Amino acid sequence: MNKLLEWTGVITAITYSLLVAFNIGLEFIAFLLLLISAILIGMWSLKLKYRGIFFLQLFYALAGIIGMIRWFGTN
């Protein structure tokens, strides 16, 4: 289960980064993937007691939420 959380979180983060970098109008989906990635990696880091990584994921989750809110405000 730990590997599934870790690698699913990594893949969603990579996909998020590429969607933002390509600038093809899928920003809302990208920020949703960032939120999902932060949740998955956050769960993984909590299970393994990586508190620094968990703390970082809280901010990534917040960034994903802010990005989705701002996307709705501009569209």
Secondary structure, 3 states (H helix, E strand, C coil): CHHHHHHHHHHHHHHHHHHHHHCCCCHHHHHHHHHHHHHHHHHHHHHCCCHHHHHHHHHHHHHHHHHHHHHHHHC
